[in-house]
């Protein structure tokens, strides 16, 4: 069976963006991750070592968010690649990176990029 693990709206301060001011002062970002994996063995054994460790997922995302990027597409791809490299049990990953209150010249809550692999 396929299990889905979701870490929803992890919040980070980061320095992603095309504009010099964004790279200097930073912005707030939300990251949501959905991980599909075959985890029957972990579920039956009730064994955390056989599943996808949520703390490790958070740490990987946090590390990826520390690396500056001009565009959200790059950040999102980096997160997905890092998760696949760490967890061979993964079958499908959906990652959404959102920049809160982006500097677009008007009032907007957020802009997001989603990548599925």
C-alpha positions as CSV (number, residue, x, y, z in Angstrom):
1,X,0.0,0.0,0.0
2,X,1.0,3.6,-0.6
3,X,1.1,5.9,2.4
4,X,1.1,9.7,2.1
5,X,3.1,11.8,4.6
6,X,2.4,15.5,4.5
7,X,4.3,18.3,6.2
8,X,2.1,21.3,5.6
9,X,3.2,25.0,5.6
10,X,6.6,24.8,7.2
11,X,7.6,28.5,7.6
12,X,11.1,29.8,6.9
13,X,12.8,33.1,6.5
14,X,15.0,33.0,3.4
15,X,16.7,35.2,0.8
16,X,15.3,34.0,-2.5
17,X,14.4,36.4,-5.2
18,X,15.5,38.3,-8.3
19,X,15.7,41.7,-6.6
20,X,18.7,42.9,-4.6
21,X,16.5,44.0,-1.7
22,X,15.0,40.5,-1.4
23,X,18.5,39.0,-1.3
24,X,19.4,41.5,1.4
25,X,16.4,41.6,3.8
26,X,14.8,38.3,3.0
27,X,11.2,37.2,3.1
28,X,8.9,34.7,4.7
29,X,8.3,31.4,2.8
30,X,5.9,28.5,3.3
31,X,6.9,25.0,2.2
32,X,4.4,22.1,1.9
33,X,5.6,18.6,1.1
34,X,3.6,15.5,0.3
35,X,5.5,12.2,0.2
36,X,4.1,8.9,-1.2
37,X,5.9,5.7,-0.2
38,X,5.4,2.0,0.3
39,X,5.5,1.9,4.1
40,X,3.7,-1.4,5.0
41,X,6.7,-2.8,6.7
42,X,7.1,0.2,8.9
43,X,3.4,0.3,9.7
44,X,3.2,-3.4,10.6
45,X,6.4,-3.3,12.7
46,X,5.6,0.1,14.3
47,X,9.3,0.9,13.6
48,X,10.4,4.5,12.9
49,X,13.6,3.3,11.3
50,X,11.6,1.7,8.5
51,X,9.6,4.8,7.6
52,X,10.4,8.3,6.4
53,X,11.5,10.3,9.4
54,X,9.6,13.6,9.6
55,X,12.3,15.4,11.5
56,X,14.8,14.5,8.8
57,X,12.4,15.7,6.1
58,X,12.1,19.1,7.9
59,X,15.9,19.3,8.3
60,X,16.4,18.7,4.5
61,X,13.9,21.3,3.6
62,X,15.4,23.8,6.0
63,X,18.9,23.2,4.6
64,X,17.6,23.7,1.0
65,X,15.9,26.9,2.0
66,X,19.2,28.3,3.3
67,X,20.7,28.2,-0.2
68,X,19.8,31.4,-2.0
69,X,18.0,31.1,-5.4
70,X,16.7,33.7,-7.8
71,X,13.6,31.8,-8.6
72,X,11.2,29.5,-6.6
73,X,11.4,26.8,-9.3
74,X,15.1,26.3,-8.4
75,X,14.3,26.0,-4.7
76,X,11.5,23.6,-5.3
77,X,13.6,21.3,-7.5
78,X,16.5,21.3,-5.0
79,X,14.1,20.2,-2.2
80,X,12.7,17.3,-4.3
81,X,16.1,16.1,-5.4
82,X,17.4,16.2,-1.9
83,X,14.4,14.2,-0.6
84,X,14.7,11.5,-3.3
85,X,18.5,11.2,-2.5
86,X,17.8,10.7,1.2
87,X,14.7,8.4,1.0
88,X,14.8,5.5,-1.5
89,X,11.3,4.4,-0.4
90,X,9.8,7.4,-2.1
91,X,7.4,6.8,-5.0
92,X,6.1,10.3,-5.5
93,X,6.8,13.8,-4.1
94,X,4.8,17.0,-4.4
95,X,6.5,20.2,-3.1
96,X,5.1,23.7,-3.0
97,X,7.2,26.7,-2.1
98,X,5.3,29.9,-1.5
99,X,6.7,33.4,-1.0
100,X,4.5,35.5,1.3
101,X,3.7,39.1,0.4
102,X,5.9,39.1,-2.8
103,X,7.0,42.5,-4.1
104,X,4.7,42.6,-7.2
105,X,3.5,46.2,-6.9
106,X,0.1,45.4,-5.3
107,X,-1.5,43.5,-2.4
108,X,-1.0,39.7,-2.8
109,X,-0.9,37.1,-0.1
110,X,1.6,34.7,-1.7
111,X,3.0,33.4,-5.0
112,X,3.7,29.6,-5.2
113,X,5.5,27.1,-7.3
114,X,4.6,23.4,-7.1
115,X,6.6,20.5,-8.5
116,X,5.6,16.9,-8.6
117,X,7.9,14.0,-9.4
